[in-house]
Amino acid sequence: MNLLGIIPVSIGRWNKQRSPALLRFCNLEVLMRVVVLLLSLLAATSWAITPEDEQKCRGFFRFTSNNLYDGLTKDGLAALKEQRDRVRANFGHVNSRLLHAHSAIHAAFVARLLRGHMFVYGPPGGAKTLLIRELLALEEKPSFQIQLHQSMTEQPLIGGQDFEAAKRGEYIVNTKGSLATFKTANLDEIDKANPGVLSVLLGLLNEREVQVGREVIKADLETLFTTSNAILPEILDAFRENGQLSTAAALLNRFQFKVCLYNWLENADQKLLSKVRFGKLWNEAIRFEHNPDFSTKSEALKPVDWEKLRAFALYIVHFSDEALDAYTYLVNELRDATNHELDASRRRHEEDPESEPFVYFPTADYSERLRQVVPEVVLYSVFLDFLLSPLADDEIIGLGFLDKPIVLQPSSLWRSYLTLTTIFSGDAELQNRDGKFSVHFSNKVDANKMRDNRERGLLKMITKEQERFEAHFKQIANYCAKCPNSAWLVNRKGYLNDIEELLQPNKESDRIRREALSRDEAADEERERQKREEKKLAKKKLKEEEKRKMTLPGGSYKDSCDECLMDSSGSLECKCAKWGGTSKEFTKLVDAYLCETAINHGGQLECTKPRE
């Protein structure tokens, strides 16, 4: 990546604007901090293509003489289409199993691309286990699953001592069957784990390795899901009682995605879910009656090759300089606002514990580790939505639509809500009204139906966090939309500068789709014309043949008799029990059905004068 391209070259034009908040970003001191942060991003980010990813995707991409992405090869396009179909099938399957969980499912797919981790919490009965079970069922290899408890040792996570080696006086850990040997895992009730297990998890989640004596255990773990029936403040209280409050913060911060699923729906959703459940029970009963051995797992679902998909995303999707500038500003503003809210929440809790039942615990810790990950989350989120959208249909990407990279603009930063806020029951979407961007969170939980004041306080905390994110994003996105060098539509060469304009349902995306489809319209029309001409000629030839020779018409004696023969005099004699071998004059039959006049020719009827 070009370092000069990363330095905020747009600072000068930002200084010319009138926003006092934005001017703070433009002084020299902050500019130097931005440069340092961006350079550290290059040094520590996980955006690199791994050797495994590169090996799987060798021969899929074209490059310029400067080693820049220049489109997909024929094999690469075929591989992308295959993975697109798998993503669509798998995403649609999981989405059909849960209600108002689109954002949570989207975050889970992004977590797999990121090799990140997801923490799902909420009261019992909120479909936490169902969500994770459906996701892990789509993996190519089995996943590690276990329920944690206070008396459990670290052995299920990293393995136990090899006794054969111990006989030789060696201390070797046998990791076979442990968490360290699985790519995906689900740990249930993580808040019940003891300090030893939590200590091991800290290393597995971050470094993917654990130091055991002199041995360093390398873990294959890519993505870990964990659940808890407690809400976040209750989890912190449990850790505090065990004297592990600092461990709780360190552990939760290793989960880039946090999801809260509530266990009570609105009235309309309850009715819908009841119908779906009874329909499922009925189908299972019918299936068992007719085919007891029938498997309920769809054979059409094939596992996604996450290594291939990850390489496609990193090669095809790029960040613009404006987007990196805007992200640096956005994350610093949100960090300041979050710290301010944290102090205010402590004061409110001390003054009135009834109205503020617990101190606010931010979803994001705004550490340097998390800050570097967020742009990658945005990148994978865009690529995932691209694959699910009509823009990835065969008729578009097959026409050179991806010959140039997809360049992200500041509008794509709305997707950073996936890590900077808690994903709640409901969905989030980008809205563009009259050229002004905003993020809409549709939380599907009624505060009046929550069980107690602590649950209502949690909803209030999550909602306020979402509102802060929306306010700061709206400011930065709408400001950058006015920048002279920001391109927000597709240019004349079909080069995507702001894919958000096309991923959201609007007239512009429909226009691009129509243009792509119309590129081969002339060729399609020519093929259709040729087909019509061929059918016309075939029909004409058949008609000429029918005029010359015809077999006996339907509805005649042939329908009632096994065999009918015509003699040289033109009479038809049918051999069957019903007619008793009676001969009939054939001339009248011919006049009625096919011809005005006809003669017998080789056992067939030849029309001398076809009826018009």
Secondary structure per residue as TSV (DSSP state, phi and psi in degrees):
chain	resnum	aa	ss	phi	psi
A	1	M	-	360.0	141.4
A	2	N	-	-77.6	118.4
A	3	L	H	-64.0	-37.0
A	4	L	H	-63.8	-29.6
A	5	G	H	-73.5	-18.2
A	6	I	H	-86.7	-32.2
A	7	I	S	-59.9	135.4
A	8	P	-	-62.5	87.7
A	9	V	T	-73.9	-13.9
A	10	S	T	-91.8	8.7
A	11	I	H	-58.9	-39.1
A	12	G	H	-59.2	-47.1
A	13	R	H	-73.9	-24.5
A	14	W	H	-67.9	-33.7
A	15	N	H	-63.4	-23.9
A	16	K	T	-79.8	-10.6
A	17	Q	S	-81.6	170.7
A	18	R	-	-101.0	-1.0
A	19	S	-	-75.8	114.8
A	20	P	H	-60.6	-36.4
A	21	A	H	-63.7	-39.2
A	22	L	H	-74.8	-28.9
A	23	L	H	-65.7	-27.5
A	24	R	G	-61.2	-28.9
A	25	F	G	-75.4	-16.1
A	26	C	G	-101.9	-0.5
A	27	N	S	-75.4	167.5
A	28	L	H	-65.3	-37.3
A	29	E	H	-62.2	-46.0
A	30	V	H	-68.8	-35.6
A	31	L	H	-58.7	-43.5
A	32	M	H	-64.5	-37.5
A	33	R	H	-64.3	-38.9
A	34	V	H	-62.1	-44.3
A	35	V	H	-61.7	-43.6
A	36	V	H	-62.7	-43.2
A	37	L	H	-65.3	-40.8
A	38	L	H	-69.4	-36.0
A	39	L	H	-65.8	-37.8
A	40	S	H	-67.4	-30.0
A	41	L	H	-62.2	-41.3
A	42	L	H	-66.8	-34.2
A	43	A	H	-75.4	-32.8
A	44	A	H	-116.4	-5.8
A	45	T	-	-70.6	156.0
A	46	S	S	-98.5	24.7
A	47	W	-	-75.0	-4.2
A	48	A	S	-69.0	149.5
A	49	I	-	-79.2	121.3
A	50	T	-	-73.9	158.5
A	51	P	H	-57.7	-36.2
A	52	E	H	-64.4	-44.2
A	53	D	H	-62.8	-43.6
A	54	E	H	-65.0	-39.1
A	55	Q	H	-64.7	-41.9
A	56	K	H	-68.1	-28.4
A	57	C	T	-107.0	15.9
A	58	R	T	-63.8	129.2
A	59	G	T	87.3	6.2
A	60	F	S	-91.4	-18.7
A	61	F	E	-124.5	150.5
A	62	R	E	-104.5	148.4
A	63	F	E	-135.0	152.2
A	64	T	-	-79.3	179.1
A	65	S	T	-64.8	-20.8
A	66	N	T	-94.6	15.1
A	67	N	S	62.2	34.5
A	68	L	-	-99.9	148.4
A	69	Y	E	-58.2	132.5
A	70	D	E	-136.3	30.1
A	71	G	E	110.5	-178.9
A	72	L	E	-105.3	146.3
A	73	T	-	-78.2	176.9
A	74	K	H	-62.2	-42.9
A	75	D	H	-66.6	-38.8
A	76	G	H	-64.3	-40.5
A	77	L	H	-65.3	-40.7
A	78	A	H	-65.1	-41.1
A	79	A	H	-66.4	-38.9
A	80	L	H	-64.2	-41.6
A	81	K	H	-63.1	-39.3
A	82	E	H	-63.8	-45.9
A	83	Q	H	-68.8	-34.1
A	84	R	H	-60.2	-45.7
A	85	D	H	-62.9	-38.1
A	86	R	H	-68.8	-41.6
A	87	V	H	-61.5	-45.3
A	88	R	H	-62.5	-44.2
A	89	A	H	-65.8	-45.7
A	90	N	H	-69.3	-43.3
A	91	F	H	-63.7	-44.1
A	92	G	H	-63.5	-36.6
A	93	H	H	-64.2	-49.8
A	94	V	H	-65.8	-40.5
A	95	N	H	-63.8	-29.1
A	96	S	H	-77.3	-14.5
A	97	R	H	-91.3	-15.1
A	98	L	S	-130.4	157.4
A	99	L	S	-110.6	132.0
A	100	H	S	56.9	40.1
A	101	A	-	-123.9	21.7
A	102	H	H	-59.6	-45.3
A	103	S	H	-65.1	-38.8
A	104	A	H	-65.8	-41.1
A	105	I	H	-66.1	-43.1
A	106	H	H	-58.5	-44.8
A	107	A	H	-63.1	-36.9
A	108	A	H	-65.6	-41.4
A	109	F	H	-65.2	-39.6
A	110	V	H	-65.1	-37.8
A	111	A	H	-60.3	-39.1
A	112	R	H	-66.3	-40.1
A	113	L	H	-66.2	-37.1
A	114	L	H	-77.5	-16.5
A	115	R	T	60.3	40.1
A	116	G	-	-103.5	-173.9
A	117	H	-	-128.3	152.4
A	118	M	E	-130.5	134.1
A	119	F	E	-111.1	119.2
A	120	V	E	-114.8	121.8
A	121	Y	E	-135.3	168.6
A	122	G	-	145.4	168.0
A	123	P	S	-59.9	156.1
A	124	P	T	-58.5	145.7
A	125	G	T	88.5	15.8
A	126	G	S	-98.8	13.2
A	127	A	S	71.9	25.2
A	128	K	H	-64.4	-49.9
A	129	T	H	-65.8	-38.5
A	130	L	H	-60.7	-44.7
A	131	L	H	-57.7	-50.7
A	132	I	H	-70.1	-38.4
A	133	R	H	-63.0	-41.3
A	134	E	H	-65.5	-37.6
A	135	L	H	-68.5	-46.0
A	136	L	H	-71.3	-24.9
A	137	A	T	-66.4	-18.1
A	138	L	T	-88.4	-5.2
A	139	E	S	-74.4	151.8
A	140	E	S	-68.2	-38.0
A	141	K	S	-114.3	155.3
A	142	P	-	-58.7	153.4
A	143	S	-	-107.2	154.3
A	144	F	E	-82.6	129.8
A	145	Q	E	-139.4	135.3
A	146	I	E	-160.0	151.8
A	147	Q	E	-102.9	124.1
A	148	L	-	-82.1	153.2
A	149	H	-	-155.1	169.3
A	150	Q	T	-63.4	-33.6
A	151	S	T	-89.7	1.5
A	152	M	-	-76.2	138.3
A	153	T	-	-90.0	179.9
A	154	E	S	-79.1	-7.6
A	155	Q	H	-58.0	-42.4
A	156	P	H	-62.8	-19.5
A	157	L	H	-89.3	-38.7
A	158	I	H	-124.9	-3.1
A	159	G	-	96.4	178.0
A	160	G	E	-120.4	178.1
A	161	Q	E	-69.7	138.6
A	162	D	-	-80.1	110.3
A	163	F	H	-70.1	-31.8
A	164	E	H	-63.2	-40.3
A	165	A	H	-68.9	-34.3
A	166	A	H	-63.1	-34.4
A	167	K	H	-62.6	-27.8
A	168	R	T	-90.3	3.7
A	169	G	T	83.9	16.4
A	170	E	-	-109.4	144.7
A	171	Y	-	-106.4	103.7
A	172	I	-	-128.6	136.8
A	173	V	E	-94.7	127.2
A	174	N	E	-91.7	108.9
A	175	T	-	-89.2	-1.2
A	176	K	T	-57.2	128.0
A	177	G	T	83.4	-3.6
A	178	S	S	-88.4	171.2
A	179	L	G	-56.3	-34.0
A	180	A	G	-63.3	-17.8
A	181	T	G	-99.9	3.4
A	182	F	-	-108.3	148.2
A	183	K	S	-81.5	-33.9
A	184	T	E	-127.8	153.1
A	185	A	E	-156.3	159.6
A	186	N	E	-134.7	118.3
A	187	L	E	-109.0	117.4
A	188	D	E	-91.9	142.7
A	189	E	-	57.6	57.5
A	190	I	G	-67.1	-23.9
A	191	D	G	-69.9	-11.7
A	192	K	G	-95.1	2.2
A	193	A	-	-72.9	149.8
A	194	N	-	-85.5	168.6
A	195	P	H	-57.7	-37.1
A	196	G	H	-64.0	-43.8
A	197	V	H	-65.1	-42.1
A	198	L	H	-63.2	-38.2
A	199	S	H	-62.5	-41.9
A	200	V	H	-66.0	-40.6
A	201	L	H	-62.1	-36.8
A	202	L	H	-57.3	-41.4
A	203	G	H	-73.7	-40.2
A	204	L	H	-65.1	-38.8
A	205	L	H	-74.1	-32.1
A	206	N	H	-100.7	-63.7
A	207	E	T	-84.3	-13.5
A	208	R	S	60.6	34.0
A	209	E	E	-157.3	157.2
A	210	V	E	-137.2	135.4
A	211	Q	E	-87.8	117.6
A	212	V	E	-122.1	102.2
A	213	G	T	64.0	-124.9
A	214	R	T	-89.7	-6.9
A	215	E	E	-97.5	135.9
A	216	V	E	-103.5	116.2
A	217	I	E	-91.0	114.8
A	218	K	E	-83.7	131.4
A	219	A	-	-103.6	143.3
A	220	D	-	-84.4	-3.1
A	221	L	-	-58.7	129.4
A	222	E	-	-109.1	-51.0
A	223	T	E	-134.5	129.0
A	224	L	E	-119.5	128.9
A	225	F	E	-104.3	141.5
A	226	T	E	-140.1	151.9
A	227	T	E	-129.1	161.7
A	228	S	E	-156.2	139.6
A	229	N	S	-82.0	-8.3
A	230	A	S	-90.9	152.8
A	231	I	-	-80.6	165.6
A	232	L	H	-56.8	-45.7
A	233	P	H	-61.1	-36.1
A	234	E	H	-66.9	-35.5
A	235	I	H	-63.9	-43.1
A	236	L	H	-64.7	-38.8
A	237	D	H	-61.6	-41.3
A	238	A	H	-62.8	-41.9
A	239	F	H	-67.8	-37.2
A	240	R	H	-64.4	-40.3
A	241	E	H	-64.4	-30.6
A	242	N	T	-89.9	5.7
A	243	G	T	70.9	27.9
A	244	Q	-	-123.5	32.8
A	245	L	H	-61.3	-40.0
A	246	S	H	-66.7	-35.2
A	247	T	H	-65.7	-36.8
A	248	A	H	-60.5	-46.1
A	249	A	H	-62.6	-44.1
A	250	A	H	-63.9	-39.0
A	251	L	H	-69.5	-48.7
A	252	L	H	-64.7	-30.8
A	253	N	T	-71.6	-14.7
A	254	R	T	-82.8	-7.3
A	255	F	-	-97.5	108.0
A	256	Q	S	-68.9	-22.7
A	257	F	E	-122.6	129.3
A	258	K	E	-123.9	126.9
A	259	V	E	-125.2	132.9
A	260	C	E	-116.2	116.2
A	261	L	-	-110.2	119.6
A	262	Y	-	-86.1	161.8
A	263	N	S	-107.0	20.1
A	264	W	-	-142.9	131.7
A	265	L	-	-106.2	169.7
A	266	E	-	-70.4	162.4
A	267	N	H	-57.1	-46.3
A	268	A	H	-63.1	-38.3
A	269	D	H	-70.5	-34.6
A	270	Q	H	-61.8	-44.7
A	271	K	H	-63.0	-43.3
A	272	L	H	-62.7	-44.6
A	273	L	H	-66.3	-34.5
A	274	S	H	-64.7	-42.0
A	275	K	H	-61.9	-43.1
A	276	V	H	-62.6	-42.3
A	277	R	H	-64.4	-46.1
A	278	F	H	-66.4	-34.8
A	279	G	H	-62.9	-39.8
A	280	K	H	-65.2	-43.7
A	281	L	H	-61.7	-39.9
A	282	W	H	-64.6	-44.1
A	283	N	H	-63.1	-38.7
A	284	E	H	-65.8	-37.9
A	285	A	H	-65.5	-44.4
A	286	I	H	-63.2	-41.5
A	287	R	H	-64.4	-42.6
A	288	F	H	-65.8	-35.6
A	289	E	H	-65.6	-40.7
A	290	H	H	-96.1	-27.8
A	291	N	-	-152.1	83.8
A	292	P	T	-61.9	-24.2
A	293	D	T	-90.0	6.6
A	294	F	-	-68.0	133.9
A	295	S	-	-88.3	134.9
A	296	T	-	-81.4	-12.3
A	297	K	S	-80.1	127.8
A	298	S	-	-69.8	128.6
A	299	E	T	-75.9	-12.5
A	300	A	T	-77.6	-18.0
A	301	L	-	-83.0	121.1
A	302	K	-	-116.7	144.1
A	303	P	-	-65.8	145.4
A	304	V	-	-78.5	138.3
A	305	D	-	-86.7	94.1
A	306	W	H	-64.9	-30.8
A	307	E	H	-64.4	-46.2
A	308	K	H	-63.0	-46.2
A	309	L	H	-63.4	-37.4
A	310	R	H	-64.3	-42.4
A	311	A	H	-66.0	-42.1
A	312	F	H	-57.5	-44.6
A	313	A	H	-63.5	-44.7
A	314	L	H	-71.3	-29.2
A	315	Y	H	-79.7	-37.3
A	316	I	H	-87.3	-36.5
A	317	V	E	-102.6	128.7
A	318	H	E	-127.9	158.7
A	319	F	E	-96.3	140.1
A	320	S	-	-82.8	162.9
A	321	D	H	-61.7	-38.7
A	322	E	H	-62.9	-37.9
A	323	A	H	-67.6	-40.0
A	324	L	H	-67.2	-40.1
A	325	D	H	-58.7	-48.6
A	326	A	H	-64.7	-38.0
A	327	Y	H	-64.6	-42.5
A	328	T	H	-59.2	-43.5
A	329	Y	H	-65.8	-45.7
A	330	L	H	-61.3	-47.2
A	331	V	H	-69.0	-33.0
A	332	N	H	-70.6	-40.1
A	333	E	H	-65.4	-43.3
A	334	L	H	-65.8	-35.6
A	335	R	H	-63.7	-44.3
A	336	D	H	-63.5	-43.7
A	337	A	H	-65.6	-36.6
A	338	T	H	-67.8	-43.0
A	339	N	H	-62.9	-38.2
A	340	H	H	-64.1	-43.2
A	341	E	H	-66.5	-34.7
A	342	L	H	-64.1	-44.0
A	343	D	H	-64.8	-42.3
A	344	A	H	-64.9	-37.5
A	345	S	H	-66.5	-37.5
A	346	R	H	-62.3	-42.6
A	347	R	H	-65.7	-43.1
A	348	R	H	-64.8	-37.9
A	349	H	H	-66.0	-39.1
A	350	E	H	-70.1	-37.6
A	351	E	H	-78.7	-38.8
A	352	D	-	-146.3	84.2
A	353	P	T	-62.7	-22.0
A	354	E	T	-69.4	-45.4
A	355	S	T	-81.2	-25.2
A	356	E	S	-123.7	80.4
A	357	P	-	-65.6	-19.5
A	358	F	S	-152.8	159.1
A	359	V	-	-77.3	135.8
A	360	Y	-	-57.2	129.4
A	361	F	-	-113.1	112.3
A	362	P	-	-63.9	145.9
A	363	T	S	-63.2	-43.8
A	364	A	-	-107.2	137.2
A	365	D	-	-85.4	-9.9
A	366	Y	-	53.8	42.9
A	367	S	-	-86.9	168.2
A	368	E	H	-64.8	-32.0
A	369	R	H	-62.8	-45.8
A	370	L	H	-71.7	-38.3
A	371	R	H	-58.1	-37.0
A	372	Q	H	-73.3	-23.8
A	373	V	H	-82.8	-31.8
A	374	V	H	-56.0	-46.3
A	375	P	H	-58.7	-34.7
A	376	E	H	-68.0	-36.8
A	377	V	H	-60.4	-44.6
A	378	V	H	-60.5	-44.1
A	379	L	H	-59.9	-48.8
A	380	Y	H	-67.4	-35.2
A	381	S	H	-63.8	-42.7
A	382	V	H	-62.3	-46.1
A	383	F	H	-63.7	-38.8
A	384	L	H	-63.6	-47.1
A	385	D	H	-65.3	-32.3
A	386	F	H	-62.0	-45.1
A	387	L	H	-64.3	-32.2
A	388	L	H	-82.2	-13.1
A	389	S	S	-91.9	164.8
A	390	P	G	-62.2	-16.7
A	391	L	G	-64.5	-20.3
A	392	A	G	-98.3	11.0
A	393	D	S	-67.0	158.2
A	394	D	H	-56.5	-42.5
A	395	E	H	-68.2	-14.2
A	396	I	H	-101.1	-55.3
A	397	I	H	-70.8	-19.3
A	398	G	T	-77.1	-6.7
A	399	L	T	-107.5	27.6
A	400	G	T	82.0	20.9
A	401	F	T	-67.5	-23.9
A	402	L	T	-109.9	26.2
A	403	D	S	-69.1	-21.0
A	404	K	S	-121.9	154.5
A	405	P	-	-69.4	157.4
A	406	I	E	-85.9	117.1
A	407	V	E	-102.3	122.4
A	408	L	E	-84.5	137.9
A	409	Q	-	-107.6	174.4
A	410	P	G	-55.9	-24.0
A	411	S	G	-61.7	-28.0
A	412	S	G	-71.0	-11.8
A	413	L	G	-68.7	-10.0
A	414	W	G	-61.0	-24.2
A	415	R	G	-73.1	-11.3
A	416	S	G	-69.0	-7.4
A	417	Y	H	-60.0	-23.8
A	418	L	H	-59.1	-30.0
A	419	T	H	-114.3	-24.1
A	420	L	H	-91.5	-8.4
A	421	T	S	-135.1	164.4
A	422	T	-	-82.6	129.5
A	423	I	E	-79.2	116.6
A	424	F	E	-104.5	173.5
A	425	S	S	-61.5	113.5
A	426	G	E	138.7	-167.1
A	427	D	E	-130.6	165.7
A	428	A	E	-130.9	144.4
A	429	E	E	-149.9	153.5
A	430	L	E	-86.2	131.9
A	431	Q	E	-117.0	140.8
A	432	N	E	-130.8	102.1
A	433	R	E	-114.7	113.8
A	434	D	T	56.6	39.1
A	435	G	T	81.6	6.2
A	436	K	E	-111.2	127.6
A	437	F	E	-91.2	147.0
A	438	S	E	-157.1	160.6
A	439	V	E	-109.1	130.9
A	440	H	E	-112.4	121.5
A	441	F	E	-103.9	121.0
A	442	S	E	-106.4	82.9
A	443	N	E	-73.9	125.9
A	444	K	-	-99.2	42.2
A	445	V	-	-131.7	132.5
A	446	D	-	-92.2	118.8
A	447	A	G	-60.7	-29.8
A	448	N	G	-68.6	-18.8
A	449	K	G	-99.5	5.8
A	450	M	S	-76.8	155.4
A	451	R	S	-71.0	-41.0
A	452	D	S	-150.0	-177.8
A	453	N	H	-68.5	-27.9
A	454	R	H	-70.2	-40.2
A	455	E	H	-67.2	-39.7
A	456	R	H	-65.8	-34.8
A	457	G	H	-66.1	-36.5
A	458	L	H	-64.0	-44.9
A	459	L	H	-61.1	-41.0
A	460	K	H	-62.6	-41.9
A	461	M	H	-62.7	-46.9
A	462	I	H	-64.9	-41.3
A	463	T	H	-64.5	-44.3
A	464	K	H	-64.3	-36.3
A	465	E	H	-63.8	-41.8
A	466	Q	H	-65.3	-39.0
A	467	E	H	-65.9	-39.5
A	468	R	H	-64.1	-42.7
A	469	F	H	-61.9	-45.4
A	470	E	H	-61.8	-41.3
A	471	A	H	-64.3	-44.3
A	472	H	H	-73.9	-36.0
A	473	F	H	-65.3	-43.2
A	474	K	H	-59.4	-39.5
A	475	Q	H	-64.3	-47.5
A	476	I	H	-74.0	-39.4
A	477	A	H	-68.8	-43.8
A	478	N	H	-73.0	-28.7
A	479	Y	H	-68.0	-47.1
A	480	C	H	-67.7	-23.7
A	481	A	T	-65.2	-18.9
A	482	K	T	-93.3	-5.8
A	483	C	-	-64.2	136.8
A	484	P	T	-59.6	-35.0
A	485	N	T	-92.2	4.1
A	486	S	-	-87.5	121.2
A	487	A	-	-100.0	122.3
A	488	W	-	-111.0	2.3
A	489	L	S	-130.9	179.6
A	490	V	-	-82.2	132.9
A	491	N	-	-81.1	-176.1
A	492	R	T	-66.7	-21.9
A	493	K	T	-90.6	6.5
A	494	G	-	76.6	23.4
A	495	Y	-	-90.4	119.7
A	496	L	-	-75.8	115.4
A	497	N	S	-98.1	-37.1
A	498	D	-	-132.8	97.6
A	499	I	T	-71.7	-19.4
A	500	E	H	-62.1	-32.7
A	501	E	H	-64.0	-26.1
A	502	L	H	-98.2	-28.1
A	503	L	H	-75.1	-27.7
A	504	Q	S	-81.6	140.9
A	505	P	S	-63.9	111.3
A	506	N	S	-158.5	176.2
A	507	K	H	-66.0	-33.8
A	508	E	H	-65.8	-43.7
A	509	S	H	-64.6	-35.9
A	510	D	H	-64.7	-38.6
A	511	R	H	-65.1	-43.6
A	512	I	H	-62.1	-41.3
A	513	R	H	-63.8	-42.4
A	514	R	H	-65.6	-39.6
A	515	E	H	-63.4	-43.2
A	516	A	H	-63.7	-39.4
A	517	L	H	-70.9	-28.1
A	518	S	H	-82.9	-6.4
A	519	R	T	-64.0	-32.9
A	520	D	T	-106.1	17.0
A	521	E	H	-64.0	-41.5
A	522	A	H	-63.3	-43.4
A	523	A	H	-64.6	-38.5
A	524	D	H	-64.2	-42.6
A	525	E	H	-64.1	-37.8
A	526	E	H	-65.2	-42.0
A	527	R	H	-64.3	-40.2
A	528	E	H	-65.3	-39.0
A	529	R	H	-63.9	-42.3
A	530	Q	H	-63.2	-39.4
A	531	K	H	-63.6	-40.7
A	532	R	H	-64.4	-40.3
A	533	E	H	-65.1	-42.4
A	534	E	H	-63.1	-42.0
A	535	K	H	-64.7	-38.0
A	536	K	H	-65.0	-43.6
A	537	L	H	-66.0	-41.1
A	538	A	H	-63.8	-39.3
A	539	K	H	-67.1	-39.7
A	540	K	H	-65.0	-42.4
A	541	K	H	-63.6	-41.8
A	542	L	H	-64.5	-39.2
A	543	K	H	-64.2	-40.9
A	544	E	H	-63.1	-40.5
A	545	E	H	-65.2	-40.1
A	546	E	H	-66.6	-32.7
A	547	K	H	-67.3	-31.8
A	548	R	H	-84.0	-47.7
A	549	K	-	-134.8	136.1
A	550	M	B	-142.0	143.9
A	551	T	-	-84.7	177.7
A	552	L	-	-61.6	140.0
A	553	P	-	-74.0	154.1
A	554	G	T	-67.4	150.0
A	555	G	T	88.0	-2.1
A	556	S	S	-91.9	-159.7
A	557	Y	G	-63.0	-20.8
A	558	K	G	-65.4	-26.2
A	559	D	G	-70.9	-24.3
A	560	S	T	-108.5	-9.8
A	561	C	-	-123.9	152.4
A	562	D	S	-72.3	-35.8
A	563	E	E	-149.3	133.6
A	564	C	E	-128.5	131.3
A	565	L	E	-123.9	143.8
A	566	M	E	-106.7	129.6
A	567	D	-	-87.9	178.0
A	568	S	T	-67.9	-17.3
A	569	S	T	-85.9	-4.8
A	570	G	S	95.9	3.2
A	571	S	E	-89.5	148.7
A	572	L	E	-106.0	125.8
A	573	E	E	-116.2	120.5
A	574	C	E	-106.3	131.5
A	575	K	E	-101.4	103.3
A	576	C	S	-164.9	158.7
A	577	A	T	-66.3	-35.1
A	578	K	T	-66.4	-42.1
A	579	W	T	-91.3	-13.0
A	580	G	T	64.5	27.4
A	581	G	T	72.5	18.9
A	582	T	-	-68.8	137.4
A	583	S	E	-92.9	142.6
A	584	K	E	-124.1	151.6
A	585	E	E	-68.7	128.2
A	586	F	H	-88.4	-19.2
A	587	T	H	-61.4	-42.8
A	588	K	H	-66.0	-38.5
A	589	L	H	-62.6	-42.2
A	590	V	H	-63.9	-44.4
A	591	D	H	-59.2	-35.1
A	592	A	H	-77.9	-31.0
A	593	Y	H	-108.1	-47.7
A	594	L	T	-124.1	-52.8
A	595	C	E	-127.2	157.7
A	596	E	E	-78.6	-40.4
A	597	T	E	-138.2	149.7
A	598	A	E	-156.6	159.2
A	599	I	E	-132.1	158.6
A	600	N	E	-82.1	128.8
A	601	H	E	-139.6	105.7
A	602	G	T	62.8	34.4
A	603	G	T	81.6	0.0
A	604	Q	E	-118.3	165.7
A	605	L	E	-92.2	121.7
A	606	E	E	-113.3	119.9
A	607	C	E	-80.3	123.9
A	608	T	E	-87.6	-25.2
A	609	K	E	-142.7	92.7
A	610	P	E	-62.5	147.1
A	611	R	-	-78.2	134.5
A	612	E	-	-70.7	360.0
